[in-house]
Amino acid sequence: MTDIIPAEKHPHVHVIYEYGPEFRPHSSPFLRLIRPLSHPQVQAHVHTTFGLDYDNEPADLVIVDRLWRRDVSLQLVQDLVNKIRLRGARFIYTLDDNYFDLAFNDDSWPNTEILPIVSFMLRQADAVLVTTAVLRQRLLEYNPNIHVLPNQLDERLLVTHHPSSIPSHNNKTHIVIGYMGTFTHDEDFMMVLPALKSIHQRYPGRIEVQVIGVVNREETKKELQALPIRYIYPKPEEHEYPLFMLWFTGHINWDIAISPLQNTPFNNCKSDIKFLDYASIGAAGIFSNSPVYSSTVLHQQNGWIAENTSEAWEEALETLLNESPLRLKIAQNAAFYLYKERILAQRASDLVETIKLLC
């Protein structure tokens, strides 16, 4: 009689994602948790549920994301951790920002009141998942068991711009320079404004600057009026991450994309997601010389690394404006890297192995 080999038991992971006023997930959990854990190559090995809270269902791991909810309090997270412990599950905390070095604005959210909450969850967690090695190093004082899972893009949301489809445009005279990000980059944009102004003045009619998000303050927008600038917005129903990425990769055509980033302890813990996003649309990216991009961007190969000076940014912009073969090479190499190294179809096993290790 042949012995029957029992089927492999799949770990059960319950994810409590960070959500907003309408109870919908923020972009960050979509990128780091919901899309990866919903990927077919992960679902074949892991059973995952998602929710706003934990209702005592059986689970091997309960993952709590970032700040969880807008009305988060120390009492709420203490009660949550107690529920997880009583059910015998392991508590995993995920974080992709260095809140301990964030310059908080008193009238905005989050504010300094979240720091004891983040500290509590870090110290209580059986393990912590972060997106970068720099962030891991910053948080080791709170928990020694920290695992790095770099951000990957879900290839199911990438509409166009596979490396082989990037057009050369060797004789293109009108160049579109794009900048995409959350509404928190006023200072970063102002840092490169002199270089953009100079390029516009020296090459009249050659460039158009397109912006998605990025700028929050009206005074910044007034300063930017000196540029040939256009603000682009998806439809309201396309604001949520999955539909946004379908819109972004299907409709945005930038020749050059920029990611200026001031050198601060908070910024240095960020991930290289801008590089991945720009690679997904076939743009040649210019990035600040920062730990964020040091392990991903190879200067003049798959991106351009610029020091945070007006002179360095002007040189980068002028070179890519005028040297179309270099611009094409950078865009294609970035896309090749994305599809070879940083999509879920290539990296799903990393997540599965980490989950099994944590169970």
Protein Blocks (a to p, Z undefined) as FASTA:
>chain_A
ZZdddddddddddddddddfkopacfklmmmmmmmmmpmklmmmpccdddfbdehiacfb
dcdehjlpakbcfklmmmmmmmmmmnopacddddfbdfklcccdfkbccdfklmmmmmmm
mmmpmbdcdfbfklmmmmmmmombdcdddddddfklmmghpfklmcfklmbcbdcddddd
dfkllmmmmmmmmmmmmmmmmmghkaccddeejilbfklmmmmmmpccddddddfklmpm
klmmmmmmmmpccfbdcddddddfklmmpccklmmmmmmnopacdddddfklmmmmcghk
loccddfbfklmmmmmmmmmmmmmlmmmmmmmmmmmmmmmmcfklmmmmmmmmmmmmZZ
